[in-house]
Structures are given as C-alpha cells and as structure tokens.
C-alpha cells in the first residue's frame, strides 16, 4: 500500500481509499473499512461449559450464541477489556490471569478489525449484568455442543467461531508457536 485517504469517519467506523500497488507494479484504489480492536472472553467452568449470550443481531437478522467481549478502549489492555465486558454483559467475573488464546483479523482483504481472544477457566457470579444494551439470555453451554452449533450457524461472529473452534482444536492436538 502506497497510501490511504479517509473518505468517511465517525466513532464506529472509518472508510479509507487505499492506493495499492501489486508486486507486478499495477496500481489501483481499494476501499478499506477500519474498525476498532475487539477483545473476547472465552470463559469456561469446571463442567466444560462456556459462558455465552443467546442474542439477536439485527445487521444479519440472526439469533445465536456469542462469547462475551467488546471494543478495546484506547490503550486499555485487551485482556482487561475482555474481563470487564464479560462481567458487564453476564454478571460473571472471570477469575485469575487471562491466557491469551488467539489473535486474528477476520476479513484482512478489506477490513481492519483486530480480534484478541482470552481464556479463563473460572468465573464467579457477582449479580445481574450491568450492560442493559447487551440484551440476551446468559447460558453456560457445553463445549460438546460447539461443533453442532457452528454447523447450524448458531455461533455468531468470527470472534466466537474462531475462539471456540481454536480452543477445541488446541485441546486435541499440540499447537506449535504459542
């Protein structure tokens, strides 16, 4: 990329027009959508269940399960964001140190939207959710159902899908480079 100019910008999204040059020297302009970084909490309990929200997403007109998480505020540590959002959205506070599970860009060809996933193996119930905008049903969903739910399209968003499937894959085989 040789440069980029902003053509739209607000608190939630920035749209840029990038000047792209391919290895063969050909140049063109390409739209790039920039979103804030997101931190996701994969919270497990001792019964091999995952803390999730069952909710509706209007943009895709879907009901499904999501992990807890949200936008990283400024320079906040993403693990702190994930823990805070889990508590606000569910009323469950992750206990102990977060384990960094995986980081990824969900649509790297045209969107910047870094996602960082953190794992906790324990949480304590502290009351009702404090974030009323995150309406949904809070559930502890068995890990054994995750592949079935993914196949039915009931795990919403790349953050949930990548986190859960990565965790399941890493349990069954050694992961190199982590």
C-alpha positions in Angstrom: 0.0 0.0 0.0 1.4 3.4 -1.0 -1.0 5.5 1.0 -4.6 6.0 2.0 -7.1 8.8 2.4 -10.1 8.9 4.6 -13.4 9.3 2.9 -15.7 8.8 5.9 -15.0 8.8 9.6 -17.1 8.6 12.8 -16.8 7.0 16.3 -17.7 3.5 15.0 -16.2 3.1 11.5 -13.6 4.8 9.2 -13.7 4.2 5.5 -10.5 4.8 3.6 -9.5 4.7 -0.1 -6.1 3.0 -0.3 -3.6 3.4 -3.1 -2.5 -0.2 -3.7 0.5 -1.4 -5.7 0.7 -5.1 -6.7 4.1 -6.8 -6.9 3.9 -6.6 -10.7 3.7 -2.7 -10.5 0.0 -2.4 -11.3 -1.8 0.2 -9.1 -5.4 0.8 -8.2 -7.6 2.3 -5.4 -9.3 -0.1 -3.0 -11.8 0.7 -0.2 -10.7 -0.3 3.3 -13.0 -0.4 6.3 -11.3 0.3 9.7 -13.0 -0.8 12.9 -11.7 -0.7 16.5 -9.9 -3.7 18.1 -12.1 -6.1 19.9 -11.3 -8.3 22.9 -13.2 -11.6 23.5 -13.5 -13.7 26.7 -13.8 -17.4 26.5 -14.8 -18.3 30.0 -15.1 -22.0 31.0 -16.3 -23.7 34.1 -15.3 -27.0 35.8 -18.1 -28.8 33.9 -16.6 -28.0 30.5 -19.2 -25.3 29.7 -18.7 -22.0 28.0 -20.3 -18.7 29.2 -22.3 -17.3 26.3 -25.1 -15.0 25.4 -28.0 -16.1 23.2 -29.0 -12.9 21.3 -30.3 -11.4 18.2 -28.1 -9.4 15.7 -30.2 -7.1 13.6 -27.5 -6.5 10.9 -27.5 -10.2 9.9 -31.1 -10.9 11.2 -29.8 -13.9 13.2 -30.3 -15.4 16.6 -27.4 -17.3 18.1 -24.7 -17.7 20.7 -21.9 -15.3 21.2 -18.9 -15.1 23.6 -18.6 -12.0 25.7 -16.4 -9.1 24.7 -16.3 -5.7 23.2 -14.3 -2.8 21.8 -10.9 -2.1 23.4 -11.0 1.4 24.9 -7.9 3.4 23.8 -4.8 1.9 25.2 -6.6 -0.4 27.6 -5.0 -3.9 27.9 -7.2 -6.2 25.7 -7.4 -8.8 28.5 -8.8 -6.2 30.9 -11.3 -5.2 28.2 -12.4 -8.9 27.8 -12.8 -9.4 31.6 -14.7 -6.1 32.0 -17.0 -6.8 29.2 -17.7 -10.4 30.4 -18.7 -9.0 33.8 -20.8 -6.2 32.4 -22.6 -8.4 29.9 -23.2 -11.5 32.0 -22.8 -10.8 35.7 -20.0 -13.3 35.9 -16.4 -12.1 36.7 -13.5 -14.1 35.2 -11.2 -15.3 38.0 -7.4 -15.4 37.7 -5.0 -14.4 35.0 -6.1 -14.4 31.4 -4.5 -16.8 29.0 -4.0 -15.3 25.5 -5.7 -17.8 23.2 -5.5 -16.4 19.7 -5.5 -13.1 17.7 -6.7 -12.6 14.2 -8.1 -10.3 11.5 -11.5 -11.6 10.3 -11.5 -10.0 6.8 -8.0 -8.9 6.0 -8.6 -8.2 2.3 -10.7 -5.1 3.0 -11.3 -4.6 6.7 -9.0 -3.9 9.7 -10.7 -5.2 12.8 -8.2 -7.0 15.1 -9.7 -9.5 17.5 -7.9 -10.8 20.5 -9.3 -13.8 22.5 -8.5 -14.6 26.1 -9.3 -17.7 28.1 -10.4 -18.0 31.7 -11.1 -21.4 33.4 -13.1 -20.0 36.2 -15.6 -17.2 37.0 -17.7 -16.0 39.9 -21.3 -14.9 39.7 -21.5 -11.4 41.1 -25.1 -10.4 40.2 -27.1 -9.3 37.2 -25.5 -7.9 34.0 -24.9 -4.2 34.3 -25.0 -3.6 30.5 -28.7 -3.4 29.5 -27.8 -2.9 25.8 -26.4 -6.4 25.6 -29.8 -8.0 25.9 -29.9 -11.7 25.7 -30.1 -14.9 27.6 -26.9 -15.8 29.6 -26.1 -19.5 29.4 -23.4 -22.0 30.3 -23.3 -24.0 27.1 -21.5 -27.4 27.0 -18.3 -27.5 24.9 -19.5 -30.7 23.5 -22.3 -28.8 21.6 -20.0 -26.3 19.9 -19.3 -28.1 16.6 -23.0 -28.8 16.3 -23.9 -25.2 16.9 -21.3 -24.0 14.5 -22.6 -26.3 11.8 -26.1 -24.9 12.3 -24.9 -21.3 12.1 -25.7 -20.6 15.7 -22.3 -19.4 16.8 -22.4 -15.7 15.8 -19.4 -13.7 14.6 -15.8 -14.6 13.8 -14.7 -13.8 17.4 -17.0 -16.6 18.8 -16.4 -19.1 16.0 -12.6 -18.8 15.8 -12.2 -18.7 19.6 -14.3 -21.8 20.3 -13.1 -23.9 17.3 -9.4 -22.9 18.0 -9.8 -23.9 21.7 -11.3 -27.3 20.7 -8.6 -27.9 18.1 -5.8 -27.0 20.6 -7.2 -29.4 23.2 -6.9 -32.3 20.8 -3.5 -31.6 19.3 -0.4 -29.7 20.4 -0.3 -26.1 19.0 3.1 -25.0 17.8 4.4 -21.5 18.1 2.2 -20.4 21.0 
